[in-house]
Amino acid sequence: MNIEDELLDIVAKEALVDRELLKPDATLESLSIESADYLMVLMAIEEKYGVYISVDEQLAEAKTVRDLLNMITANIEAGKASGAKVS
């Protein structure tokens, strides 16, 4: 399983969204993913990958599933590059 699939599984589970609806061009608003959902998703990702992802304007600017995945993946890659524990 690749990292994108793992992330989509986490988003589906934590945001209580049907995994099949998480298409790259789907808007987060249309999926009813709210700020509390973001926190649950980020906490699960931080726990799994051992990286900190801040709730900042980068997250607020994510409008689609693709935007969200790109932002999270970039943070995970930055965490790996800085030597953070990634499992």
N, CA, C and O of each residue as an XYZ file, in Angstrom:
348
protein
N       0.850     -1.178      0.000
C       0.000      0.000      0.000
C       0.894      1.240      0.000
O       1.850      1.325      0.771
N       0.577      2.195     -0.867
C       1.383      3.408     -0.913
C       0.882      4.432      0.105
O      -0.188      4.281      0.695
N       1.678      5.464      0.289
C       1.361      6.451      1.327
C       0.033      7.156      1.049
O      -0.705      7.466      1.984
N      -0.277      7.410     -0.210
C      -1.537      8.086     -0.529
C      -2.728      7.224     -0.102
O      -3.692      7.738      0.466
N      -2.667      5.933     -0.368
C      -3.745      5.042      0.051
C      -3.860      4.991      1.568
O      -4.966      4.984      2.109
N      -2.723      4.956      2.257
C      -2.737      4.960      3.718
C      -3.390      6.240      4.244
O      -4.190      6.202      5.179
N      -3.040      7.366      3.632
C      -3.602      8.648      4.063
C      -5.107      8.707      3.800
O      -5.867      9.201      4.634
N      -5.531      8.209      2.652
C      -6.959      8.203      2.344
C      -7.721      7.324      3.331
O      -8.831      7.661      3.745
N      -7.124      6.201      3.704
C      -7.754      5.332      4.700
C      -7.910      6.063      6.038
O      -8.943      5.957      6.698
N      -6.875      6.801      6.423
C      -6.929      7.560      7.679
C      -7.999      8.648      7.603
O      -8.782      8.817      8.538
N      -8.034      9.379      6.499
C      -9.038     10.442      6.344
C     -10.437      9.838      6.407
O     -11.309     10.374      7.090
N     -10.659      8.737      5.708
C     -11.977      8.098      5.709
C     -12.382      7.684      7.117
O     -13.509      7.933      7.547
N     -11.463      7.056      7.826
C     -11.770      6.561      9.166
C     -12.009      7.701     10.152
O     -13.007      7.701     10.873
N     -11.102      8.666     10.184
C     -11.171      9.725     11.186
C     -12.222     10.787     10.880
O     -12.794     11.366     11.803
N     -12.485     11.054      9.600
C     -13.472     12.073      9.237
C     -14.845     11.448      8.976
O     -15.804     12.141      8.637
N     -14.919     10.120      9.141
C     -16.172      9.397      8.935
C     -16.761      9.658      7.547
O     -17.932     10.007      7.401
N     -15.901      9.476      6.528
C     -16.295      9.677      5.142
C     -16.097      8.349      4.405
O     -15.094      7.665      4.608
N     -17.048      7.995      3.557
C     -16.924      6.785      2.754
C     -15.657      6.888      1.903
O     -15.475      7.858      1.167
N     -14.797      5.900      2.008
C     -13.500      5.902      1.302
C     -13.683      6.106     -0.201
O     -12.859      6.756     -0.844
N     -14.748      5.561     -0.754
C     -15.001      5.679     -2.201
C     -15.289      7.123     -2.630
O     -15.139      7.455     -3.805
N     -15.693      7.968     -1.707
C     -15.983      9.368     -2.029
C     -14.734     10.240     -2.041
O     -14.785     11.385     -2.490
N     -13.619      9.714     -1.555
C     -12.384     10.505     -1.452
C     -11.620     10.511     -2.772
O     -10.534      9.943     -2.885
N     -12.205     11.158     -3.750
C     -11.585     11.334     -5.067
C     -10.726     12.597     -5.033
O     -11.045     13.536     -4.304
N      -9.640     12.635     -5.812
C      -8.727     13.784     -5.769
C      -9.391     15.140     -5.961
O      -8.994     16.114     -5.322
N     -10.403     15.220     -6.837
C     -11.011     16.517     -7.111
C     -12.220     16.813     -6.229
O     -12.840     17.866     -6.377
N     -12.571     15.905     -5.312
C     -13.692     16.154     -4.406
C     -13.320     17.268     -3.437
O     -12.223     17.283     -2.879
N     -14.251     18.201     -3.246
C     -13.964     19.276     -2.297
C     -14.212     18.777     -0.881
O     -15.099     17.960     -0.635
N     -13.416     19.285      0.031
C     -13.569     18.910      1.430
C     -14.926     19.374      1.951
O     -15.542     18.710      2.785
N     -15.380     20.508      1.455
C     -16.685     21.025      1.857
C     -17.803     20.076      1.423
O     -18.725     19.815      2.196
N     -17.730     19.562      0.201
C     -18.772     18.653     -0.285
C     -18.797     17.343      0.499
O     -19.820     16.661      0.545
N     -17.669     16.995      1.113
C     -17.581     15.771      1.913
C     -17.928     16.023      3.379
O     -17.897     15.110      4.204
N     -18.256     17.270      3.685
C     -18.605     17.691      5.058
C     -17.479     17.427      6.050
O     -17.728     17.067      7.201
N     -16.231     17.609      5.596
C     -15.081     17.491      6.489
C     -14.895     18.842      7.162
O     -14.640     19.847      6.499
N     -15.024     18.857      8.478
C     -14.995     20.086      9.252
C     -13.713     20.191     10.069
O     -12.898     19.269     10.077
N     -13.538     21.315     10.754
C     -12.295     21.549     11.495
C     -12.029     20.484     12.552
O     -10.876     20.095     12.738
N     -13.038     20.004     13.241
C     -12.827     18.943     14.240
C     -12.333     17.670     13.550
O     -11.524     16.930     14.109
N     -12.819     17.422     12.345
C     -12.368     16.253     11.579
C     -10.897     16.389     11.214
O     -10.144     15.418     11.285
N     -10.482     17.605     10.819
C      -9.075     17.843     10.490
C      -8.185     17.476     11.667
O      -7.147     16.835     11.502
N      -8.604     17.889     12.852
C      -7.787     17.607     14.036
C      -7.646     16.112     14.262
O      -6.556     15.634     14.576
N      -8.722     15.374     14.108
C      -8.669     13.917     14.291
C      -7.768     13.278     13.229
O      -6.980     12.381     13.530
N      -7.892     13.744     12.002
C      -7.067     13.221     10.910
C      -5.594     13.507     11.189
O      -4.751     12.616     11.078
N      -5.289     14.751     11.552
C      -3.892     15.131     11.792
C      -3.304     14.372     12.969
O      -2.146     13.958     12.919
N      -4.078     14.183     14.023
C      -3.573     13.441     15.175
C      -3.267     11.989     14.790
O      -2.257     11.436     15.225
N      -4.117     11.380     13.992
C      -3.886      9.997     13.557
C      -2.651      9.910     12.666
O      -1.876      8.959     12.771
N      -2.464     10.889     11.796
C      -1.297     10.904     10.915
C      -0.027     11.137     11.724
O       0.993     10.488     11.491
N      -0.093     12.054     12.666
C       1.070     12.317     13.525
C       1.460     11.062     14.294
O       2.645     10.757     14.434
N       0.470     10.340     14.788
C       0.751      9.119     15.542
C       1.363      8.044     14.634
O       2.335      7.392     15.016
N       0.805      7.862     13.451
C       1.294      6.821     12.539
C       2.679      7.116     11.997
O       3.531      6.229     11.934
N       2.907      8.380     11.600
C       4.160      8.733     10.923
C       5.180      9.427     11.814
O       6.312      9.650     11.383
N       4.819      9.769     13.028
C       5.767     10.390     13.943
C       6.215     11.777     13.522
O       7.336     12.190     13.816
N       5.334     12.501     12.830
C       5.652     13.874     12.409
C       4.572     14.812     12.919
O       3.417     14.420     13.087
N       4.962     16.054     13.161
C       4.013     17.069     13.591
C       3.520     17.834     12.377
O       4.312     18.282     11.548
N       2.220     17.980     12.279
C       1.628     18.768     11.200
C       0.833     19.881     11.864
O      -0.139     19.622     12.574
N       1.248     21.115     11.631
C       0.584     22.235     12.298
C      -0.735     22.581     11.608
O      -0.908     22.397     10.404
N      -1.634     23.079     12.410
C      -2.897     23.580     11.884
C      -2.654     25.048     11.568
O      -2.719     25.909     12.446
N      -2.373     25.314     10.305
C      -2.018     26.665      9.895
C      -2.744     27.033      8.611
O      -3.664     26.337      8.181
N      -2.320     28.132      8.009
C      -3.018     28.572      6.802
C      -2.834     27.596      5.645
O      -3.671     27.552      4.744
N      -1.763     26.818      5.652
C      -1.570     25.810      4.616
C      -2.725     24.801      4.658
O      -3.255     24.409      3.618
N      -3.099     24.396      5.844
C      -4.226     23.474      5.997
C      -5.533     24.171      5.627
O      -6.387     23.581      4.965
N      -5.688     25.409      6.047
C      -6.912     26.151      5.758
C      -7.099     26.370      4.258
O      -8.230     26.494      3.788
N      -5.999     26.419      3.502
C      -6.078     26.643      2.068
C      -6.433     25.376      1.291
O      -6.758     25.458      0.107
N      -6.378     24.215      1.929
C      -6.715     22.958      1.251
C      -8.208     22.951      0.952
O      -9.030     23.040      1.864
N      -8.550     22.846     -0.308
C      -9.955     22.859     -0.722
C     -10.424     21.501     -1.241
O     -11.608     21.175     -1.165
N      -9.486     20.712     -1.771
C      -9.853     19.408     -2.330
C      -9.088     18.304     -1.612
O      -8.152     18.561     -0.854
N      -9.501     17.088     -1.866
C      -8.789     15.932     -1.307
C      -7.341     15.957     -1.774
O      -6.441     15.676     -0.982
N      -7.093     16.286     -3.035
C      -5.728     16.361     -3.570
C      -4.915     17.402     -2.805
O      -3.772     17.135     -2.434
N      -5.483     18.584     -2.564
C      -4.784     19.632     -1.797
C      -4.376     19.106     -0.423
O      -3.246     19.301      0.023
N      -5.319     18.435      0.236
C      -5.059     17.915      1.576
C      -3.948     16.873      1.544
O      -3.038     16.905      2.373
N      -4.021     15.950      0.590
C      -2.989     14.915      0.476
C      -1.624     15.512      0.171
O      -0.618     15.089      0.741
N      -1.584     16.485     -0.719
C      -0.310     17.125     -1.062
C       0.305     17.798      0.161
O       1.509     17.685      0.391
N      -0.514     18.495      0.946
C      -0.019     19.192      2.127
C       0.501     18.191      3.157
O       1.579     18.377      3.720
N      -0.264     17.135      3.400
C       0.139     16.142      4.393
C       1.392     15.414      3.951
O       2.310     15.219      4.747
N       1.441     15.006      2.682
C       2.603     14.289      2.156
C       3.852     15.151      2.249
O       4.920     14.656      2.610
N       3.733     16.439      1.927
C       4.884     17.349      2.023
C       5.383     17.437      3.458
O       6.591     17.473      3.695
N       4.465     17.473      4.413
C       4.858     17.526      5.824
C       5.526     16.228      6.263
O       6.496     16.259      7.021
N       5.025     15.098      5.800
C       5.636     13.812      6.139
C       7.043     13.730      5.549
O       7.979     13.299      6.222
N       7.185     14.145      4.292
C       8.504     14.121      3.641
C       9.478     15.053      4.356
O      10.650     14.714      4.524
N       9.004     16.225      4.777
C       9.859     17.158      5.516
C      10.270     16.540      6.845
O      11.403     16.712      7.294
N       9.357     15.830      7.463
C       9.659     15.159      8.725
C      10.708     14.089      8.539
O      11.600     13.945      9.375
N      10.618     13.332      7.454
C      11.622     12.314      7.154
C      12.984     12.954      6.932
O      14.002     12.462      7.419
N      12.990     14.057      6.189
C      14.237     14.732      5.868
C      14.901     15.298      7.115
O      16.127     15.383      7.189
N      14.089     15.684      8.095
C      14.669     16.253      9.321
C      15.034     15.179     10.330
O      15.530     15.481     11.416
N      14.788     13.920      9.970
C      15.168     12.821     10.851
C      14.101     12.411     11.839
O      14.384     11.670     12.780
N      12.864     12.883     11.643
C      11.769     12.463     12.529
C      11.513     10.971     12.316
O      11.724     10.436     11.227
N      11.064     10.327     13.362
C      10.752      8.893     13.277
C       9.505      8.719     12.432
O       8.458      9.286     12.743
N       9.608      7.942     11.370
C       8.476      7.643     10.511
C       8.371      6.137     10.428
O       9.315      5.455     10.029
N       7.201      5.619     10.812
C       7.035      4.164     10.788
C       6.247      3.723      9.581
O       6.011      2.529      9.400
